Amino acid sequence: MRTKRFLVLLATPLVTALAFSLAAVPQAAAAPTHVIPAAASQATVLSQWEYASVPLLSHATKQILDTWGADGWELVQVVPNPENTEQLVAYLKREKTA
């Protein structure tokens, strides 16, 4: 009987600490309350993208990017050209049309 009391006394602070830490969880971390219907989740289609890499000229960078942007291209990243580190290359993407 004495052993059982000892185990209960050891478990009590752990349970109290666990209950305290669970009570401190903010409401934003709780599971979402809205439910997505099964039919809507099955109808989800992944977007397909096309990509382009464009060399940028230092004196016309804005004009080049504005021209591609007007055609629906989104700038992803600008990096130095691997073959010529003096020149920049823009990587762009846009969603493929069906």
Secondary structure, DSSP 8 states (H G I E B T S, - for coil): -HHHHHHHHHHHHHHHHHHHHHHTS-GGGS--S----HHHHHT-----EEEEEEEE-TTSHHHHHHHHHHTT-EEEEEEE-SS-TTSEEEEEEEE---
